[in-house]
Amino acid sequence: MPDLKQEMADVAAAIERLETQAAAPATPPAPGKVRLRHPHTGDIKEVDAVPEKLIPIMGLGYQQVKE
């Protein structure tokens, strides 16, 4: 049962982290940058708005976040 309790604690921490991120006001990305978010993990990356930088990250499943 300790594994289940640890997993429940991890899930609760992840939910709290996502709620904190959602509550924080979003600042627009810097000029020439694009903000990308992974739909499953919620991880956000800000990268240069050039195909050489965008394509590899979008291939991992990241999607552009619209402000």
C-alpha positions, 0 to 999 in steps of 0.5 A, a space after each residue: 500500500 505505500 506505493 499507492 499512497 505515494 502515487 496519490 501524493 504525487 497526483 495531488 502535488 501535480 494537481 496543485 502545481 497545475 492549479 498554481 500555473 493556471 492561476 498565475 497571470 501569463 506574460 506574453 512571450 518576448 518578441 520573436 519567441 513562441 510559447 509551446 505547451 505539452 498537452 499531457 504534462 503541462 510543461 511550457 517552453 518558450 522558443 525562437 519562432 523559427 522552423 529549426 527550433 519549432 519543428 523538433 519540439 512540436 514533433 514531441 507533441 508540444 502545441 502553441 499556446 495562444 495568449 
